């Protein structure tokens, strides 16, 4: 079993007095807990980008992309539980304890997490008061200036089976906590250049920690490659190498860099050589606040130094580009409505589109149209609006299909006209046009062009993978999805990548693998019609009739109009063999003619 170490935000939660409550009334307690999971816990975790690593009878271990999102999730859950418990006698209240830690963990090949980081989060949860959240000092440092909350410093505390005492902080809840918002929406930068409208970043020279002059060239080469790769993202303002390398060999204050260069984000790192191994560390910082948004460590050998340089560049760029967008989305969410500009509306639309629900998609479409009212030449906004129409079509939400398909195709073509050198615009519009205009070959050409413009754009890989699935290339498509998942392993659209990979395996005849992947996507978004169809078809073809029928019942609830006879109108499956496989599985699961 393969494993690797990484820095992660671990969120541990359980129910206070669960054994006592189940002993008193097991059926009612379990029913209430199941309802809380489906109505509150799981949706809140999903909204904040969490991944449930494992569940216990009364608790869960969750991995988040940032401490800010983990704390937000905890606050929403605890505030909601305070409201739900109001008026109930103490013995009937369900109260959660939550522990949050930022630390080193080991990830197994099956996604499970182990190590001190997990153990510490679990111990923090154990010392939390009912209805409270306990943070380690490492986690607290990331959020201490971000939330209007009462904080209790519990001091140095000895945790069970943890070698060294740890400083612990407890978040106190009450009326002041219920309206928690980010303070940082208008955080001033150090005096100097003003911030550009787009998210802005400087990549500082990586420190050579080994004392080997040869590693100096390697460190500089990585930074230059990262700057070049980030510059391919048109939505980013990237400081040129000549300016960022002014700081080479100097001890720098990232807030001062922010003011000097007029950027919000700073990427810094180091290179260390030991024997024949090289370790590269990198961290992304919101410079005005000093909050660390992302950190990662990369280890490799010296056998092929240039291959290692390419791998590190691809990983860094693939992971921090979504981080930058997510950070900007959070800032846009907390701006007053009357001060929103075109890019703010665009970011809010992206956040809603990532969620994928019907209401969120409708809101996203409205926000993209608002973007275009302010900036009628915003190519990516046209593309995202077109993609909203595609998403409505693939989930059976269109109320006037002919009109909406025509509008989506119009938006997609306009995006192509305006965004001929914009990889995001070409990717989203190209994929949407494959569904809305029926031009699969043209769509593949557009996503291929997007990958030439920006080979580190995860969405171009996974949406290009979808187009290859429909084009009868399941094995080639699987490689595209795998590349996207490696580039952006915590992507908010991971469930869409899993869905595409599942369809590729279905068409390749690997039915159990297809159903496993599709069920992961289903757990994230149960209303994703195509995923439910994949679960039903793959389970039926694998001989699991009970599971197939349950999935089919859910599919029929989501879209009662879907029939075997209109499958070709639903998805642009070109190869007759693939359409026959999908239809066979759905028919066995119970889809009528």
C-alpha positions as CSV (number, residue, x, y, z in Angstrom):
1,X,0.0,0.0,0.0
2,X,1.5,3.3,-1.1
3,X,1.5,6.4,1.2
4,X,2.8,9.9,1.3
5,X,3.1,12.7,3.9
6,X,1.5,16.0,3.6
7,X,0.3,19.0,5.6
8,X,-3.4,18.9,6.2
9,X,-6.2,20.5,8.2
10,X,-7.9,17.8,10.3
11,X,-11.3,18.3,11.8
12,X,-12.5,15.7,14.4
13,X,-16.1,15.7,15.8
14,X,-18.2,13.6,18.0
15,X,-21.5,13.7,20.0
16,X,-21.3,14.4,23.7
17,X,-22.8,11.6,25.8
18,X,-23.7,9.4,22.8
19,X,-23.6,6.1,24.7
20,X,-25.9,7.5,27.3
21,X,-28.4,8.8,24.7
22,X,-28.4,5.5,22.7
23,X,-28.9,3.6,26.0
24,X,-31.9,5.7,26.8
25,X,-33.5,5.6,23.3
26,X,-31.4,4.0,20.6
27,X,-33.8,4.2,17.7
28,X,-34.7,7.9,18.2
29,X,-31.1,8.9,18.8
30,X,-29.8,7.2,15.7
31,X,-32.7,8.6,13.6
32,X,-31.9,12.1,14.8
33,X,-28.2,11.7,14.1
34,X,-28.9,10.4,10.6
35,X,-31.2,13.4,9.9
36,X,-28.5,15.8,11.2
37,X,-25.9,14.2,8.9
38,X,-28.1,14.5,5.8
39,X,-29.6,17.9,6.6
40,X,-26.8,19.8,8.3
41,X,-23.4,18.0,8.8
42,X,-22.7,16.6,5.3
43,X,-24.0,19.6,3.3
44,X,-22.0,22.1,5.5
45,X,-18.8,20.0,5.1
46,X,-19.3,19.9,1.4
47,X,-20.0,23.6,1.1
48,X,-16.7,24.3,2.8
49,X,-14.7,21.9,0.7
50,X,-14.2,19.2,3.3
51,X,-13.6,15.5,2.6
52,X,-15.0,13.0,5.1
53,X,-12.1,10.6,5.7
54,X,-13.9,8.2,8.0
55,X,-17.0,8.0,10.2
56,X,-17.5,6.5,13.7
57,X,-20.9,5.7,15.1
58,X,-21.3,9.3,16.5
59,X,-18.5,11.2,14.8
60,X,-16.4,11.9,11.8
61,X,-12.8,12.7,10.8
62,X,-12.7,15.3,8.0
63,X,-9.9,16.9,5.9
64,X,-10.2,20.5,4.8
65,X,-8.3,22.6,2.3
66,X,-7.8,25.5,4.8
67,X,-8.1,26.2,8.5
68,X,-10.4,29.1,7.7
69,X,-12.9,26.7,5.9
70,X,-12.7,24.1,8.7
71,X,-13.4,26.8,11.4
72,X,-16.3,28.2,9.3
73,X,-17.8,24.8,8.9
74,X,-17.5,24.2,12.7
75,X,-19.0,27.5,13.5
76,X,-22.0,26.9,11.2
77,X,-22.6,23.5,12.7
78,X,-22.3,24.6,16.3
79,X,-24.5,27.7,15.8
80,X,-27.1,25.6,14.0
81,X,-27.1,23.0,16.8
82,X,-27.5,25.8,19.4
83,X,-30.7,26.9,17.6
84,X,-32.0,23.3,17.2
85,X,-31.4,22.5,20.9
86,X,-33.2,25.6,22.1
87,X,-36.2,24.6,24.3
88,X,-35.1,20.9,24.5
89,X,-34.4,19.4,27.9
90,X,-30.6,18.8,28.5
91,X,-31.0,15.0,28.2
92,X,-32.4,15.3,24.7
93,X,-29.9,17.7,23.3
94,X,-27.4,16.5,20.7
95,X,-24.2,18.5,21.2
96,X,-21.0,18.2,19.3
97,X,-17.4,18.6,20.3
98,X,-15.0,19.6,17.6
99,X,-11.2,19.7,17.4
100,X,-9.2,21.3,14.6
101,X,-5.5,20.9,13.9
102,X,-3.1,21.9,11.2
103,X,-0.3,19.3,11.0
104,X,1.6,16.5,9.3
105,X,-0.3,13.4,8.3
106,X,0.2,10.3,6.3
107,X,-2.3,9.6,3.5
108,X,-2.8,5.9,2.5
109,X,-3.6,4.9,-1.1
110,X,-7.3,4.4,-0.1
111,X,-7.5,8.0,1.1
112,X,-7.3,7.2,4.8
113,X,-5.3,9.6,7.0
114,X,-3.0,8.6,9.9
115,X,-0.3,10.1,12.0
116,X,0.2,12.7,14.7
117,X,-1.9,15.3,13.0
118,X,-4.9,13.0,13.1
119,X,-4.2,12.0,16.7
120,X,-3.9,15.6,17.9
121,X,-7.2,16.6,16.3
122,X,-8.9,13.7,18.0
123,X,-7.4,14.7,21.4
124,X,-8.4,18.3,20.9
125,X,-12.0,17.2,20.2
126,X,-11.8,15.2,23.5
127,X,-11.0,18.2,25.6
128,X,-13.5,20.5,23.9
129,X,-16.6,21.5,26.0
130,X,-20.0,20.5,24.6
131,X,-20.9,22.8,21.7
132,X,-17.3,24.2,21.5
133,X,-14.4,24.1,19.1
134,X,-10.8,23.5,20.3
135,X,-7.9,24.6,18.1
136,X,-4.3,23.8,18.3
137,X,-1.9,26.7,18.3
138,X,-0.9,26.0,14.7
139,X,-4.5,26.1,13.6
140,X,-5.3,29.2,15.7
141,X,-2.5,31.1,14.2
142,X,-4.1,30.9,10.8
143,X,-7.5,32.3,11.9
144,X,-6.8,34.5,14.9
145,X,-7.3,37.8,13.0
146,X,-10.1,36.5,10.7
147,X,-13.1,35.9,13.0
148,X,-15.1,38.1,15.4
149,X,-15.3,35.5,18.1
150,X,-14.6,35.2,21.8
151,X,-11.5,33.1,22.2
152,X,-10.4,31.4,25.4
153,X,-6.7,30.6,25.8
154,X,-6.6,27.3,27.6
155,X,-2.8,27.5,27.9
156,X,-0.3,24.6,27.7
157,X,-2.2,21.3,28.0
158,X,-1.0,17.7,28.2
159,X,-3.0,15.6,25.7
160,X,-3.3,11.9,26.1
161,X,-0.6,10.0,24.2
162,X,0.9,13.2,22.8
163,X,4.5,13.6,23.9
164,X,4.7,17.4,24.3
165,X,2.2,19.7,25.9
166,X,0.3,21.9,23.4
167,X,-1.2,25.3,23.7
168,X,-4.9,25.1,23.0
169,X,-7.6,27.7,22.2
170,X,-11.3,27.3,22.6
171,X,-13.9,29.2,20.4
172,X,-16.7,30.5,22.6
173,X,-20.2,30.7,21.1
174,X,-23.1,33.0,21.7
175,X,-24.9,35.8,20.0
176,X,-21.7,37.4,18.8
177,X,-20.6,34.2,17.1
178,X,-23.8,33.7,15.1
179,X,-23.0,36.6,12.7
180,X,-19.3,35.6,12.2
181,X,-17.8,37.0,9.0
182,X,-14.4,37.4,7.6
183,X,-12.7,40.7,8.6
184,X,-10.3,40.5,5.8
185,X,-12.6,41.5,2.9
186,X,-11.0,44.9,2.8
187,X,-7.7,44.2,4.5
188,X,-5.3,47.0,3.8
189,X,-1.9,46.2,2.4
190,X,1.4,47.8,3.4
191,X,1.9,51.3,2.0
192,X,3.0,51.0,-1.6
193,X,1.5,49.9,-4.9
194,X,-2.3,49.4,-5.0
195,X,-3.7,45.9,-5.6
196,X,-4.8,45.1,-9.2
197,X,-8.4,44.0,-9.9
198,X,-7.2,40.4,-10.6
199,X,-5.8,38.1,-7.9
200,X,-2.1,39.0,-7.8
201,X,0.9,36.9,-6.8
202,X,4.7,37.1,-6.5
203,X,6.8,34.0,-6.5
204,X,9.9,34.7,-4.4
205,X,13.2,33.0,-4.9
206,X,13.3,29.6,-3.1
207,X,16.0,29.4,-0.4
208,X,18.9,27.0,-0.9
209,X,19.2,25.3,2.5
210,X,21.8,22.8,1.5
211,X,24.9,24.9,1.0
212,X,25.5,23.3,-2.3
213,X,25.9,25.9,-5.0
214,X,24.5,23.5,-7.7
215,X,21.2,23.6,-5.9
216,X,21.1,27.3,-6.3
217,X,20.5,26.8,-10.1
218,X,17.9,24.1,-9.4
219,X,16.0,26.3,-6.9
220,X,16.0,29.3,-9.3
221,X,14.9,27.0,-12.2
222,X,11.9,25.8,-10.2
223,X,10.8,29.4,-9.4
224,X,11.2,30.5,-13.0
225,X,9.1,27.6,-14.2
226,X,6.4,28.3,-11.7
227,X,6.3,32.0,-12.7
228,X,6.0,31.0,-16.4
229,X,3.3,28.4,-15.7
230,X,1.2,30.8,-13.5
231,X,1.5,33.5,-16.1
232,X,-0.6,31.2,-18.4
233,X,-3.6,31.7,-16.1
234,X,-5.1,34.9,-17.6
235,X,-7.1,35.5,-14.4
236,X,-3.9,36.0,-12.5
237,X,-1.6,39.0,-12.2
238,X,1.9,37.5,-11.8
239,X,4.9,39.6,-11.0
240,X,7.8,39.1,-13.5
241,X,10.9,37.2,-12.6
242,X,13.2,40.3,-12.6
243,X,11.1,42.0,-9.9
244,X,10.6,39.0,-7.6
245,X,14.3,38.0,-7.8
246,X,15.3,41.4,-6.3
247,X,14.6,39.6,-3.0
248,X,17.0,36.8,-3.6
249,X,19.2,36.2,-0.6
250,X,17.4,38.6,1.6
251,X,15.3,38.1,4.7
252,X,11.9,39.4,3.7
253,X,8.6,40.4,5.3
254,X,5.8,39.2,3.1
255,X,3.7,42.2,4.1
256,X,6.5,44.5,2.8
257,X,6.7,42.4,-0.4
258,X,3.0,42.9,-0.8
259,X,3.4,46.7,-0.6
260,X,6.5,46.9,-2.7
261,X,5.1,44.8,-5.6
262,X,1.4,45.5,-5.2
263,X,0.3,41.8,-4.7
264,X,-2.0,40.1,-2.3
265,X,-0.4,36.6,-2.4
266,X,3.2,35.5,-2.0
267,X,4.6,32.0,-2.8
268,X,7.9,31.2,-1.0
269,X,9.8,28.0,-0.5
270,X,13.1,26.2,0.0
271,X,15.3,23.5,-1.4
272,X,17.3,21.1,0.7
273,X,19.7,18.4,-0.4
274,X,20.6,15.4,1.7
275,X,22.7,12.6,0.2
276,X,21.0,11.8,-3.1
277,X,17.6,13.1,-2.0
278,X,16.1,16.6,-2.6
279,X,13.3,18.1,-0.5
280,X,11.4,21.1,-1.8
281,X,8.9,22.9,0.4
282,X,6.5,25.7,-0.7
283,X,3.9,27.8,1.0
284,X,1.3,30.2,-0.2
285,X,0.6,33.2,2.0
286,X,-2.1,35.9,2.0
287,X,0.5,38.7,2.5
288,X,-1.6,41.5,4.1
289,X,-2.9,39.2,6.8
290,X,0.0,36.7,7.0
291,X,-2.4,33.7,6.8
292,X,-1.0,30.6,5.3
293,X,-3.4,29.3,2.6
294,X,-1.5,26.2,1.5
295,X,1.8,24.4,2.1
296,X,3.3,21.3,0.6
297,X,6.5,19.2,0.7
298,X,8.0,17.4,-2.3
299,X,10.7,14.7,-2.1
300,X,12.6,13.2,-5.0
301,X,15.9,11.8,-6.1
302,X,18.7,13.3,-8.2
303,X,18.5,10.7,-10.9
304,X,16.6,13.0,-13.2
305,X,16.8,16.5,-11.8
306,X,14.9,18.1,-14.7
307,X,12.0,15.6,-14.5
308,X,11.8,16.4,-10.8
309,X,11.7,20.1,-11.6
310,X,8.9,19.6,-14.0
311,X,6.9,17.5,-11.5
312,X,7.3,20.0,-8.7
313,X,6.2,22.9,-11.0
314,X,3.1,21.0,-12.2
315,X,2.1,20.1,-8.7
316,X,2.7,23.5,-7.2
317,X,0.8,25.3,-10.0
318,X,-1.9,22.8,-10.2
319,X,-2.6,23.1,-6.5
320,X,-2.2,26.8,-5.8
321,X,-4.2,28.1,-8.8
322,X,-7.5,26.7,-7.3
323,X,-6.3,28.0,-3.9
324,X,-5.9,31.5,-5.2
325,X,-9.4,31.4,-6.8
326,X,-11.0,30.0,-3.7
327,X,-9.3,32.7,-1.6
328,X,-10.6,35.4,-4.0
329,X,-14.1,33.8,-3.9
330,X,-14.1,34.1,-0.1
331,X,-13.1,37.7,-0.3
332,X,-15.9,38.4,-2.9
333,X,-18.5,36.7,-0.8
334,X,-17.9,39.2,2.0
335,X,-17.9,42.4,0.0
336,X,-21.0,44.6,0.3
337,X,-23.3,44.0,-2.7
338,X,-23.2,47.7,-3.8
339,X,-19.4,47.5,-4.1
340,X,-19.2,44.4,-6.3
341,X,-17.4,44.7,-9.7
342,X,-17.5,42.3,-12.7
343,X,-14.9,40.0,-11.3
344,X,-16.6,39.8,-7.9
345,X,-19.8,38.6,-9.6
346,X,-17.8,36.2,-11.7
347,X,-16.2,34.7,-8.6
348,X,-19.5,34.4,-6.8
349,X,-20.8,32.6,-9.8
350,X,-17.9,30.2,-9.9
351,X,-18.5,29.4,-6.2
352,X,-22.1,28.6,-6.9
353,X,-21.3,26.6,-10.0
354,X,-18.9,24.5,-8.0
355,X,-21.7,23.6,-5.6
356,X,-23.7,22.1,-8.5
357,X,-27.2,22.1,-7.0
358,X,-30.1,23.4,-9.0
359,X,-30.6,26.6,-6.9
360,X,-26.8,27.3,-6.8
361,X,-26.6,26.9,-10.6
362,X,-29.5,29.2,-11.2
363,X,-27.8,31.8,-8.9
364,X,-24.5,31.3,-10.7
365,X,-26.1,31.9,-14.1
366,X,-27.7,35.2,-12.8
367,X,-24.3,36.2,-11.5
368,X,-22.5,35.6,-14.8
369,X,-25.1,37.7,-16.6
370,X,-24.5,40.4,-14.0
371,X,-20.8,40.1,-14.8
372,X,-21.5,40.6,-18.5
373,X,-23.7,43.6,-17.9
374,X,-20.7,45.3,-16.3
375,X,-18.1,43.9,-18.6
376,X,-19.6,42.8,-22.0
377,X,-16.2,41.5,-23.2
378,X,-15.5,39.1,-20.3
379,X,-14.8,35.9,-22.3
380,X,-14.7,33.5,-19.3
381,X,-18.1,34.9,-18.0
382,X,-19.7,34.0,-21.3
383,X,-18.1,30.5,-21.1
384,X,-19.3,29.9,-17.6
385,X,-22.8,31.1,-18.4
386,X,-22.8,28.6,-21.3
387,X,-21.6,26.0,-18.9
388,X,-24.5,26.7,-16.6
389,X,-26.9,25.9,-19.5
390,X,-25.0,22.7,-20.1
391,X,-25.3,21.8,-16.4
392,X,-29.0,22.4,-16.4
393,X,-29.4,20.2,-19.5
394,X,-27.3,17.3,-18.2
395,X,-29.3,17.3,-15.0
396,X,-32.7,17.6,-16.6
397,X,-33.5,21.0,-15.2
398,X,-34.3,22.9,-18.4
399,X,-37.9,24.2,-18.6
400,X,-37.6,25.4,-22.2
401,X,-34.9,23.2,-23.7
402,X,-34.9,24.6,-27.3
403,X,-34.6,28.2,-26.1
404,X,-32.1,27.4,-23.4
405,X,-29.9,25.3,-25.6
406,X,-29.8,28.0,-28.2
407,X,-28.9,30.6,-25.6
408,X,-26.2,28.4,-24.2
409,X,-24.7,27.8,-27.7
410,X,-24.8,31.6,-28.3
411,X,-22.9,32.3,-25.1
412,X,-20.4,29.6,-25.9
413,X,-19.7,30.8,-29.4
414,X,-19.3,34.4,-28.1
415,X,-16.8,33.1,-25.5
416,X,-14.7,31.5,-28.3
417,X,-14.7,34.7,-30.3
418,X,-13.6,36.8,-27.3
419,X,-11.3,34.3,-25.7
420,X,-9.1,32.8,-28.4
421,X,-6.1,33.0,-26.1
422,X,-8.0,32.4,-22.8
423,X,-7.6,28.7,-21.7
424,X,-10.5,28.9,-19.2
425,X,-12.9,30.4,-21.8
426,X,-12.0,27.9,-24.4
427,X,-12.3,24.9,-22.0
428,X,-15.7,25.7,-20.6
429,X,-17.2,27.0,-23.9
430,X,-15.7,24.1,-25.8
431,X,-17.1,21.5,-23.5
432,X,-20.5,23.2,-23.3
433,X,-20.8,23.4,-27.1
434,X,-20.1,19.7,-27.4
435,X,-23.4,19.2,-25.5
436,X,-25.4,22.1,-26.7
437,X,-24.4,22.4,-30.3
438,X,-23.4,18.8,-31.1
439,X,-20.0,19.6,-32.4
440,X,-17.9,17.0,-30.6
441,X,-14.8,17.3,-32.9
442,X,-14.8,21.1,-32.6
443,X,-15.2,20.9,-28.8
444,X,-12.2,18.6,-28.6
445,X,-10.1,21.0,-30.7
446,X,-11.0,23.8,-28.3
447,X,-10.0,22.0,-25.2
448,X,-6.8,20.8,-26.9
449,X,-6.0,24.4,-27.7
450,X,-6.7,25.3,-24.1
451,X,-4.1,22.8,-22.9
452,X,-1.6,24.2,-25.3
453,X,-2.2,27.6,-23.8
454,X,-2.1,26.3,-20.2
455,X,-1.1,22.7,-19.7
456,X,-1.6,23.0,-15.9
457,X,-5.3,23.9,-16.1
458,X,-7.1,21.0,-14.3
459,X,-10.5,21.8,-15.8
460,X,-9.1,21.5,-19.3
461,X,-7.9,18.0,-18.5
462,X,-11.1,16.7,-16.9
463,X,-13.5,18.4,-19.4
464,X,-11.3,17.2,-22.2
465,X,-11.6,13.8,-20.7
466,X,-15.3,14.0,-20.7
467,X,-15.3,14.8,-24.5
468,X,-13.0,11.8,-25.1
469,X,-15.4,9.6,-23.2
470,X,-18.2,10.7,-25.5
471,X,-15.9,10.2,-28.5
472,X,-15.4,6.6,-27.8
473,X,-11.9,6.8,-26.2
474,X,-12.5,5.6,-22.6
475,X,-8.9,4.6,-21.8
476,X,-7.5,7.9,-23.2
477,X,-10.1,9.8,-21.3
478,X,-9.1,8.0,-18.0
479,X,-5.6,9.4,-18.5
480,X,-7.0,12.9,-18.8
481,X,-9.0,12.5,-15.6
482,X,-6.1,11.1,-13.8
483,X,-3.9,14.1,-14.8
484,X,-6.6,16.5,-13.6
485,X,-6.9,14.7,-10.2
486,X,-3.1,14.8,-9.8
487,X,-2.9,18.5,-10.7
488,X,-5.7,19.5,-8.3
489,X,-6.3,16.8,-5.7
490,X,-8.5,19.0,-3.5
491,X,-10.4,20.6,-6.4
492,X,-14.0,21.7,-5.6
493,X,-15.0,19.9,-8.8
494,X,-13.5,16.6,-7.8
495,X,-17.0,15.0,-7.9
496,X,-17.2,15.9,-11.5
497,X,-13.8,14.4,-12.2
498,X,-14.9,11.2,-10.4
499,X,-18.1,11.1,-12.5
500,X,-16.2,11.3,-15.8
501,X,-13.7,8.7,-14.7
502,X,-16.6,6.5,-13.7
503,X,-18.2,6.8,-17.1
504,X,-14.8,6.0,-18.8
505,X,-14.6,2.8,-16.7
506,X,-18.2,1.9,-17.5
507,X,-17.6,2.1,-21.2
508,X,-14.3,0.1,-20.8
509,X,-16.3,-2.7,-19.1
510,X,-14.9,-2.1,-15.6
511,X,-18.3,-2.0,-13.9
512,X,-17.2,-2.3,-10.2
513,X,-14.7,0.4,-10.5
514,X,-17.2,2.6,-12.3
515,X,-19.8,2.2,-9.6
516,X,-17.3,2.9,-6.8
517,X,-16.2,6.2,-8.4
518,X,-19.8,7.2,-9.2
519,X,-20.9,6.6,-5.7
520,X,-18.1,8.9,-4.4
521,X,-19.5,11.6,-6.7
522,X,-23.0,10.8,-5.7
523,X,-22.2,11.3,-2.0
524,X,-21.0,14.8,-2.8
525,X,-24.0,15.7,-5.0
526,X,-27.0,13.3,-4.8
527,X,-28.9,15.3,-7.5
528,X,-26.2,14.8,-10.1
529,X,-28.4,12.9,-12.6
530,X,-25.6,11.4,-14.8
531,X,-23.9,10.0,-11.7
532,X,-27.1,8.3,-10.6
533,X,-27.4,6.8,-14.0
534,X,-23.8,5.5,-13.9
535,X,-24.4,3.9,-10.5
536,X,-27.6,2.2,-11.8
537,X,-26.1,1.0,-15.0
538,X,-22.8,-0.2,-13.6
539,X,-24.4,-2.0,-10.6
540,X,-26.8,-3.7,-12.9
541,X,-24.1,-4.8,-15.3
542,X,-22.0,-6.0,-12.4
543,X,-24.9,-8.2,-11.2
544,X,-25.9,-6.1,-8.2
545,X,-29.5,-5.8,-8.9
546,X,-30.7,-4.5,-5.6
547,X,-28.3,-1.6,-5.6
548,X,-29.1,-0.9,-9.3
549,X,-32.8,-0.7,-8.6
550,X,-32.3,1.6,-5.6
551,X,-30.3,3.9,-7.9
552,X,-32.9,3.7,-10.6
553,X,-35.7,4.7,-8.2
554,X,-33.6,7.8,-7.3
555,X,-33.0,8.6,-10.9
556,X,-36.7,8.3,-11.8
557,X,-37.4,10.8,-9.0
558,X,-34.8,13.2,-10.3
559,X,-36.0,13.1,-13.9
560,X,-39.3,11.2,-14.5
561,X,-39.0,11.9,-18.3
562,X,-35.8,10.0,-18.9
563,X,-36.3,7.0,-21.2
564,X,-34.0,4.6,-23.1
565,X,-35.4,6.2,-26.3
566,X,-34.1,9.7,-25.4
567,X,-30.6,8.7,-24.1
568,X,-28.9,10.1,-27.2
569,X,-30.6,13.5,-26.6
570,X,-29.3,13.5,-23.1
571,X,-25.6,12.7,-23.6
572,X,-23.6,13.0,-26.8
573,X,-22.3,9.4,-26.8
574,X,-20.9,8.9,-30.3
575,X,-19.8,5.3,-30.4
576,X,-22.8,2.9,-30.8
577,X,-21.1,0.3,-28.6
578,X,-20.9,2.7,-25.7
579,X,-24.5,3.9,-26.0
580,X,-25.6,0.2,-26.1
581,X,-23.6,-0.6,-23.0
582,X,-25.1,2.3,-21.1
583,X,-28.6,1.5,-22.3
584,X,-28.2,-2.1,-21.4
585,X,-27.3,-1.3,-17.9
586,X,-30.1,1.2,-17.4
587,X,-32.6,-1.2,-18.9
588,X,-31.5,-4.0,-16.5
589,X,-31.8,-1.5,-13.7
590,X,-35.4,-0.7,-14.7
591,X,-35.4,2.4,-17.0
592,X,-38.4,2.1,-19.3
593,X,-38.3,2.3,-23.1
